[in-house]
Amino acid sequence: GHEQLLKMMEERMMDVEQKLRLVKRLLQDKVNQLKEQLSKNTKADAIVKDLYVENAQLLKALEVTEQRQKTAERKNYLLEEKIASLNRIVKNLASPSLKS
């Protein structure tokens, strides 16, 4: 009975050790998976930061471009006003000379 009990205990210990090795392997796989995920997340985080900076630069460039467009539109309007005034002056100058 004592020998048999020892043999059963030995078999159970071997079974437990085998299960522990399996759990250790599964845990190591999970650790490797998480390390890989962390690496991917770190790269993605860097890309997001780069995109954030690029977006800010693009917004600033857009703002500058819109400001230049407004300035150009204002200058264009003023030039059209001057052209209209010059046309009136020419017309007024031409009118008396046509009458004479």
Chimera marker file (.cmm) of the C-alpha trace (Angstrom):
<marker_set name="trace">
<marker id="1" x="0.000" y="0.000" z="0.000" r="1" g="1" b="0" radius="0.5"/>
<marker id="2" x="2.814" y="2.362" z="0.883" r="1" g="1" b="0" radius="0.5"/>
<marker id="3" x="4.653" y="1.664" z="-2.410" r="1" g="1" b="0" radius="0.5"/>
<marker id="4" x="1.444" y="2.139" z="-4.385" r="1" g="1" b="0" radius="0.5"/>
<marker id="5" x="0.712" y="5.433" z="-2.582" r="1" g="1" b="0" radius="0.5"/>
<marker id="6" x="4.234" y="6.673" z="-3.401" r="1" g="1" b="0" radius="0.5"/>
<marker id="7" x="3.806" y="5.645" z="-7.062" r="1" g="1" b="0" radius="0.5"/>
<marker id="8" x="0.441" y="7.497" z="-7.267" r="1" g="1" b="0" radius="0.5"/>
<marker id="9" x="1.968" y="10.591" z="-5.672" r="1" g="1" b="0" radius="0.5"/>
<marker id="10" x="4.878" y="10.419" z="-8.119" r="1" g="1" b="0" radius="0.5"/>
<marker id="11" x="2.495" y="10.165" z="-11.097" r="1" g="1" b="0" radius="0.5"/>
<marker id="12" x="0.445" y="13.086" z="-9.797" r="1" g="1" b="0" radius="0.5"/>
<marker id="13" x="3.613" y="15.156" z="-9.347" r="1" g="1" b="0" radius="0.5"/>
<marker id="14" x="4.667" y="14.370" z="-12.933" r="1" g="1" b="0" radius="0.5"/>
<marker id="15" x="1.174" y="15.285" z="-14.155" r="1" g="1" b="0" radius="0.5"/>
<marker id="16" x="1.284" y="18.555" z="-12.199" r="1" g="1" b="0" radius="0.5"/>
<marker id="17" x="4.781" y="19.338" z="-13.566" r="1" g="1" b="0" radius="0.5"/>
<marker id="18" x="3.573" y="18.676" z="-17.110" r="1" g="1" b="0" radius="0.5"/>
<marker id="19" x="0.598" y="20.988" z="-16.583" r="1" g="1" b="0" radius="0.5"/>
<marker id="20" x="2.894" y="23.638" z="-15.110" r="1" g="1" b="0" radius="0.5"/>
<marker id="21" x="5.194" y="23.426" z="-18.147" r="1" g="1" b="0" radius="0.5"/>
<marker id="22" x="2.165" y="23.823" z="-20.405" r="1" g="1" b="0" radius="0.5"/>
<marker id="23" x="0.938" y="26.839" z="-18.419" r="1" g="1" b="0" radius="0.5"/>
<marker id="24" x="4.443" y="28.339" z="-18.473" r="1" g="1" b="0" radius="0.5"/>
<marker id="25" x="4.594" y="27.912" z="-22.277" r="1" g="1" b="0" radius="0.5"/>
<marker id="26" x="1.142" y="29.499" z="-22.663" r="1" g="1" b="0" radius="0.5"/>
<marker id="27" x="2.156" y="32.391" z="-20.419" r="1" g="1" b="0" radius="0.5"/>
<marker id="28" x="5.369" y="32.910" z="-22.392" r="1" g="1" b="0" radius="0.5"/>
<marker id="29" x="3.361" y="32.953" z="-25.627" r="1" g="1" b="0" radius="0.5"/>
<marker id="30" x="1.049" y="35.547" z="-24.095" r="1" g="1" b="0" radius="0.5"/>
<marker id="31" x="4.026" y="37.642" z="-22.921" r="1" g="1" b="0" radius="0.5"/>
<marker id="32" x="5.495" y="37.538" z="-26.444" r="1" g="1" b="0" radius="0.5"/>
<marker id="33" x="2.121" y="38.486" z="-27.916" r="1" g="1" b="0" radius="0.5"/>
<marker id="34" x="1.790" y="41.424" z="-25.510" r="1" g="1" b="0" radius="0.5"/>
<marker id="35" x="5.349" y="42.600" z="-26.242" r="1" g="1" b="0" radius="0.5"/>
<marker id="36" x="4.557" y="42.556" z="-29.954" r="1" g="1" b="0" radius="0.5"/>
<marker id="37" x="1.319" y="44.461" z="-29.344" r="1" g="1" b="0" radius="0.5"/>
<marker id="38" x="3.179" y="47.025" z="-27.230" r="1" g="1" b="0" radius="0.5"/>
<marker id="39" x="5.697" y="47.505" z="-30.027" r="1" g="1" b="0" radius="0.5"/>
<marker id="40" x="2.888" y="48.008" z="-32.562" r="1" g="1" b="0" radius="0.5"/>
<marker id="41" x="1.110" y="50.428" z="-30.206" r="1" g="1" b="0" radius="0.5"/>
<marker id="42" x="4.318" y="52.410" z="-29.696" r="1" g="1" b="0" radius="0.5"/>
<marker id="43" x="4.788" y="52.718" z="-33.471" r="1" g="1" b="0" radius="0.5"/>
<marker id="44" x="1.128" y="53.682" z="-33.929" r="1" g="1" b="0" radius="0.5"/>
<marker id="45" x="1.470" y="56.286" z="-31.170" r="1" g="1" b="0" radius="0.5"/>
<marker id="46" x="4.486" y="57.812" z="-32.908" r="1" g="1" b="0" radius="0.5"/>
<marker id="47" x="2.578" y="57.893" z="-36.209" r="1" g="1" b="0" radius="0.5"/>
<marker id="48" x="-0.415" y="59.576" z="-34.528" r="1" g="1" b="0" radius="0.5"/>
<marker id="49" x="1.891" y="62.213" z="-33.005" r="1" g="1" b="0" radius="0.5"/>
<marker id="50" x="3.510" y="62.830" z="-36.402" r="1" g="1" b="0" radius="0.5"/>
<marker id="51" x="0.069" y="63.157" z="-38.016" r="1" g="1" b="0" radius="0.5"/>
<marker id="52" x="-1.023" y="65.558" z="-35.277" r="1" g="1" b="0" radius="0.5"/>
<marker id="53" x="2.011" y="67.785" z="-35.935" r="1" g="1" b="0" radius="0.5"/>
<marker id="54" x="1.527" y="67.554" z="-39.706" r="1" g="1" b="0" radius="0.5"/>
<marker id="55" x="-2.163" y="68.414" z="-39.320" r="1" g="1" b="0" radius="0.5"/>
<marker id="56" x="-1.283" y="71.487" z="-37.251" r="1" g="1" b="0" radius="0.5"/>
<marker id="57" x="1.197" y="72.589" z="-39.937" r="1" g="1" b="0" radius="0.5"/>
<marker id="58" x="-1.386" y="72.054" z="-42.684" r="1" g="1" b="0" radius="0.5"/>
<marker id="59" x="-3.986" y="74.047" z="-40.760" r="1" g="1" b="0" radius="0.5"/>
<marker id="60" x="-1.504" y="76.909" z="-40.364" r="1" g="1" b="0" radius="0.5"/>
<marker id="61" x="-0.666" y="76.767" z="-44.091" r="1" g="1" b="0" radius="0.5"/>
<marker id="62" x="-4.388" y="76.786" z="-44.914" r="1" g="1" b="0" radius="0.5"/>
<marker id="63" x="-4.918" y="79.792" z="-42.650" r="1" g="1" b="0" radius="0.5"/>
<marker id="64" x="-2.061" y="81.671" z="-44.355" r="1" g="1" b="0" radius="0.5"/>
<marker id="65" x="-3.413" y="80.744" z="-47.805" r="1" g="1" b="0" radius="0.5"/>
<marker id="66" x="-6.926" y="81.891" z="-46.898" r="1" g="1" b="0" radius="0.5"/>
<marker id="67" x="-5.506" y="85.178" z="-45.589" r="1" g="1" b="0" radius="0.5"/>
<marker id="68" x="-3.581" y="85.686" z="-48.841" r="1" g="1" b="0" radius="0.5"/>
<marker id="69" x="-6.739" y="84.929" z="-50.826" r="1" g="1" b="0" radius="0.5"/>
<marker id="70" x="-8.695" y="87.537" z="-48.844" r="1" g="1" b="0" radius="0.5"/>
<marker id="71" x="-5.913" y="90.070" z="-49.417" r="1" g="1" b="0" radius="0.5"/>
<marker id="72" x="-5.872" y="89.280" z="-53.148" r="1" g="1" b="0" radius="0.5"/>
<marker id="73" x="-9.674" y="89.614" z="-53.314" r="1" g="1" b="0" radius="0.5"/>
<marker id="74" x="-9.480" y="92.993" z="-51.525" r="1" g="1" b="0" radius="0.5"/>
<marker id="75" x="-6.777" y="94.233" z="-53.915" r="1" g="1" b="0" radius="0.5"/>
<marker id="76" x="-8.789" y="92.941" z="-56.881" r="1" g="1" b="0" radius="0.5"/>
<marker id="77" x="-11.887" y="94.793" z="-55.640" r="1" g="1" b="0" radius="0.5"/>
<marker id="78" x="-9.886" y="98.011" z="-55.203" r="1" g="1" b="0" radius="0.5"/>
<marker id="79" x="-8.423" y="97.644" z="-58.702" r="1" g="1" b="0" radius="0.5"/>
<marker id="80" x="-11.909" y="97.135" z="-60.148" r="1" g="1" b="0" radius="0.5"/>
<marker id="81" x="-13.055" y="100.284" z="-58.334" r="1" g="1" b="0" radius="0.5"/>
<marker id="82" x="-10.088" y="102.224" z="-59.759" r="1" g="1" b="0" radius="0.5"/>
<marker id="83" x="-10.799" y="100.885" z="-63.260" r="1" g="1" b="0" radius="0.5"/>
<marker id="84" x="-14.457" y="101.930" z="-62.952" r="1" g="1" b="0" radius="0.5"/>
<marker id="85" x="-13.360" y="105.401" z="-61.766" r="1" g="1" b="0" radius="0.5"/>
<marker id="86" x="-10.858" y="105.727" z="-64.613" r="1" g="1" b="0" radius="0.5"/>
<marker id="87" x="-13.535" y="104.641" z="-67.103" r="1" g="1" b="0" radius="0.5"/>
<marker id="88" x="-15.852" y="107.363" z="-65.759" r="1" g="1" b="0" radius="0.5"/>
<marker id="89" x="-13.052" y="109.964" z="-66.009" r="1" g="1" b="0" radius="0.5"/>
<marker id="90" x="-12.228" y="108.915" z="-69.580" r="1" g="1" b="0" radius="0.5"/>
<marker id="91" x="-15.924" y="108.976" z="-70.495" r="1" g="1" b="0" radius="0.5"/>
<marker id="92" x="-16.324" y="112.449" z="-68.949" r="1" g="1" b="0" radius="0.5"/>
<marker id="93" x="-13.207" y="113.701" z="-70.709" r="1" g="1" b="0" radius="0.5"/>
<marker id="94" x="-14.330" y="112.220" z="-74.001" r="1" g="1" b="0" radius="0.5"/>
<marker id="95" x="-17.879" y="113.672" z="-73.774" r="1" g="1" b="0" radius="0.5"/>
<marker id="96" x="-16.916" y="117.394" z="-74.034" r="1" g="1" b="0" radius="0.5"/>
<marker id="97" x="-14.469" y="116.720" z="-76.843" r="1" g="1" b="0" radius="0.5"/>
<marker id="98" x="-17.187" y="114.890" z="-78.815" r="1" g="1" b="0" radius="0.5"/>
<marker id="99" x="-19.538" y="117.843" z="-78.413" r="1" g="1" b="0" radius="0.5"/>
<marker id="100" x="-17.040" y="120.343" z="-79.795" r="1" g="1" b="0" radius="0.5"/>
<link id1="1" id2="2" r="1" g="1" b="0" radius="0.2"/>
<link id1="2" id2="3" r="1" g="1" b="0" radius="0.2"/>
<link id1="3" id2="4" r="1" g="1" b="0" radius="0.2"/>
<link id1="4" id2="5" r="1" g="1" b="0" radius="0.2"/>
<link id1="5" id2="6" r="1" g="1" b="0" radius="0.2"/>
<link id1="6" id2="7" r="1" g="1" b="0" radius="0.2"/>
<link id1="7" id2="8" r="1" g="1" b="0" radius="0.2"/>
<link id1="8" id2="9" r="1" g="1" b="0" radius="0.2"/>
<link id1="9" id2="10" r="1" g="1" b="0" radius="0.2"/>
<link id1="10" id2="11" r="1" g="1" b="0" radius="0.2"/>
<link id1="11" id2="12" r="1" g="1" b="0" radius="0.2"/>
<link id1="12" id2="13" r="1" g="1" b="0" radius="0.2"/>
<link id1="13" id2="14" r="1" g="1" b="0" radius="0.2"/>
<link id1="14" id2="15" r="1" g="1" b="0" radius="0.2"/>
<link id1="15" id2="16" r="1" g="1" b="0" radius="0.2"/>
<link id1="16" id2="17" r="1" g="1" b="0" radius="0.2"/>
<link id1="17" id2="18" r="1" g="1" b="0" radius="0.2"/>
<link id1="18" id2="19" r="1" g="1" b="0" radius="0.2"/>
<link id1="19" id2="20" r="1" g="1" b="0" radius="0.2"/>
<link id1="20" id2="21" r="1" g="1" b="0" radius="0.2"/>
<link id1="21" id2="22" r="1" g="1" b="0" radius="0.2"/>
<link id1="22" id2="23" r="1" g="1" b="0" radius="0.2"/>
<link id1="23" id2="24" r="1" g="1" b="0" radius="0.2"/>
<link id1="24" id2="25" r="1" g="1" b="0" radius="0.2"/>
<link id1="25" id2="26" r="1" g="1" b="0" radius="0.2"/>
<link id1="26" id2="27" r="1" g="1" b="0" radius="0.2"/>
<link id1="27" id2="28" r="1" g="1" b="0" radius="0.2"/>
<link id1="28" id2="29" r="1" g="1" b="0" radius="0.2"/>
<link id1="29" id2="30" r="1" g="1" b="0" radius="0.2"/>
<link id1="30" id2="31" r="1" g="1" b="0" radius="0.2"/>
<link id1="31" id2="32" r="1" g="1" b="0" radius="0.2"/>
<link id1="32" id2="33" r="1" g="1" b="0" radius="0.2"/>
<link id1="33" id2="34" r="1" g="1" b="0" radius="0.2"/>
<link id1="34" id2="35" r="1" g="1" b="0" radius="0.2"/>
<link id1="35" id2="36" r="1" g="1" b="0" radius="0.2"/>
<link id1="36" id2="37" r="1" g="1" b="0" radius="0.2"/>
<link id1="37" id2="38" r="1" g="1" b="0" radius="0.2"/>
<link id1="38" id2="39" r="1" g="1" b="0" radius="0.2"/>
<link id1="39" id2="40" r="1" g="1" b="0" radius="0.2"/>
<link id1="40" id2="41" r="1" g="1" b="0" radius="0.2"/>
<link id1="41" id2="42" r="1" g="1" b="0" radius="0.2"/>
<link id1="42" id2="43" r="1" g="1" b="0" radius="0.2"/>
<link id1="43" id2="44" r="1" g="1" b="0" radius="0.2"/>
<link id1="44" id2="45" r="1" g="1" b="0" radius="0.2"/>
<link id1="45" id2="46" r="1" g="1" b="0" radius="0.2"/>
<link id1="46" id2="47" r="1" g="1" b="0" radius="0.2"/>
<link id1="47" id2="48" r="1" g="1" b="0" radius="0.2"/>
<link id1="48" id2="49" r="1" g="1" b="0" radius="0.2"/>
<link id1="49" id2="50" r="1" g="1" b="0" radius="0.2"/>
<link id1="50" id2="51" r="1" g="1" b="0" radius="0.2"/>
<link id1="51" id2="52" r="1" g="1" b="0" radius="0.2"/>
<link id1="52" id2="53" r="1" g="1" b="0" radius="0.2"/>
<link id1="53" id2="54" r="1" g="1" b="0" radius="0.2"/>
<link id1="54" id2="55" r="1" g="1" b="0" radius="0.2"/>
<link id1="55" id2="56" r="1" g="1" b="0" radius="0.2"/>
<link id1="56" id2="57" r="1" g="1" b="0" radius="0.2"/>
<link id1="57" id2="58" r="1" g="1" b="0" radius="0.2"/>
<link id1="58" id2="59" r="1" g="1" b="0" radius="0.2"/>
<link id1="59" id2="60" r="1" g="1" b="0" radius="0.2"/>
<link id1="60" id2="61" r="1" g="1" b="0" radius="0.2"/>
<link id1="61" id2="62" r="1" g="1" b="0" radius="0.2"/>
<link id1="62" id2="63" r="1" g="1" b="0" radius="0.2"/>
<link id1="63" id2="64" r="1" g="1" b="0" radius="0.2"/>
<link id1="64" id2="65" r="1" g="1" b="0" radius="0.2"/>
<link id1="65" id2="66" r="1" g="1" b="0" radius="0.2"/>
<link id1="66" id2="67" r="1" g="1" b="0" radius="0.2"/>
<link id1="67" id2="68" r="1" g="1" b="0" radius="0.2"/>
<link id1="68" id2="69" r="1" g="1" b="0" radius="0.2"/>
<link id1="69" id2="70" r="1" g="1" b="0" radius="0.2"/>
<link id1="70" id2="71" r="1" g="1" b="0" radius="0.2"/>
<link id1="71" id2="72" r="1" g="1" b="0" radius="0.2"/>
<link id1="72" id2="73" r="1" g="1" b="0" radius="0.2"/>
<link id1="73" id2="74" r="1" g="1" b="0" radius="0.2"/>
<link id1="74" id2="75" r="1" g="1" b="0" radius="0.2"/>
<link id1="75" id2="76" r="1" g="1" b="0" radius="0.2"/>
<link id1="76" id2="77" r="1" g="1" b="0" radius="0.2"/>
<link id1="77" id2="78" r="1" g="1" b="0" radius="0.2"/>
<link id1="78" id2="79" r="1" g="1" b="0" radius="0.2"/>
<link id1="79" id2="80" r="1" g="1" b="0" radius="0.2"/>
<link id1="80" id2="81" r="1" g="1" b="0" radius="0.2"/>
<link id1="81" id2="82" r="1" g="1" b="0" radius="0.2"/>
<link id1="82" id2="83" r="1" g="1" b="0" radius="0.2"/>
<link id1="83" id2="84" r="1" g="1" b="0" radius="0.2"/>
<link id1="84" id2="85" r="1" g="1" b="0" radius="0.2"/>
<link id1="85" id2="86" r="1" g="1" b="0" radius="0.2"/>
<link id1="86" id2="87" r="1" g="1" b="0" radius="0.2"/>
<link id1="87" id2="88" r="1" g="1" b="0" radius="0.2"/>
<link id1="88" id2="89" r="1" g="1" b="0" radius="0.2"/>
<link id1="89" id2="90" r="1" g="1" b="0" radius="0.2"/>
<link id1="90" id2="91" r="1" g="1" b="0" radius="0.2"/>
<link id1="91" id2="92" r="1" g="1" b="0" radius="0.2"/>
<link id1="92" id2="93" r="1" g="1" b="0" radius="0.2"/>
<link id1="93" id2="94" r="1" g="1" b="0" radius="0.2"/>
<link id1="94" id2="95" r="1" g="1" b="0" radius="0.2"/>
<link id1="95" id2="96" r="1" g="1" b="0" radius="0.2"/>
<link id1="96" id2="97" r="1" g="1" b="0" radius="0.2"/>
<link id1="97" id2="98" r="1" g="1" b="0" radius="0.2"/>
<link id1="98" id2="99" r="1" g="1" b="0" radius="0.2"/>
<link id1="99" id2="100" r="1" g="1" b="0" radius="0.2"/>
</marker_set>
